[in-house]
Amino acid sequence: MVVVVMVVEEEVVVVVVVVVVVVVEVVVVVMVVVVVVVVVVVVVVVVVVVVVVVVVVVVAGVVAVVVA
């Protein structure tokens, strides 16, 4: 009985360790995904801002030429 209990305890410890490792891996993957999403959002925002600035400058130039 004692041997069986020790084996069961060791298996439980192994299972707990495996579960902890899996949870840590999932957390790392989720963090990586969040970082990638944030980077993509920042890049998209920067691109949109640059495009808006370019359009405003071009429109202002055209208006200046037309007015002149």
N, C-alpha and C positions, 0 to 999 in steps of 0.2 A: 504493500500500500504506500509506504513512504517513497519508494522508488517511483511509483506511478505518479504520485503527487509532485515529486521533484520534476519529472519529465513534463507533466502538464504545466507546472509553473514556468519551466524553461520555454515551453512552446508559447505560453501566454506572453512571456517577456519578448520572445522573437516576434510574435504577432504585433505587440504594442510598438516595438522598434520599427517594424515594417510600416505600420500605419503612420507613425510619426514621420518617417522618411517620405512616404507618399504625400502626406499633408504638406510637408516642407516643400516638396517638388511642385505640388499644385500651387502653393503660395508664390513660389519663385516664378512659375509660368504665368500666373495671373499678374504679378508685378511687371514682368517683361511685357506682357500684352498691354497693360495700362501705360507703360512708358512709351511703347511703340505708338499707341493711339494718341497720346499727348503730343509726341513729336510730329505725327502726321497732321494733327489739328493745327499745331503751331506753323508748320510749313504751309498748309493751305491758307491760313490767315495771312501769313507774310506775302504769299503769292497774290492773294486777293487785294491786299493793300497796295502792293506794287502795281498791279494792273489798274486799280482805281486811280492812283497817282499819275500813271502814264496817260490814261484816258483824259484826266482833268487837264494835264499839261498840253496834250494834243488839242483838245477842244479849246482851251484858252488861246493857244497859238493860232488856230483856225479863226477864232472870233477876232483876235487882234489883227490878223491879215485882212479879214473881211471888212472890219471897221476902218482899217487904214485904207 
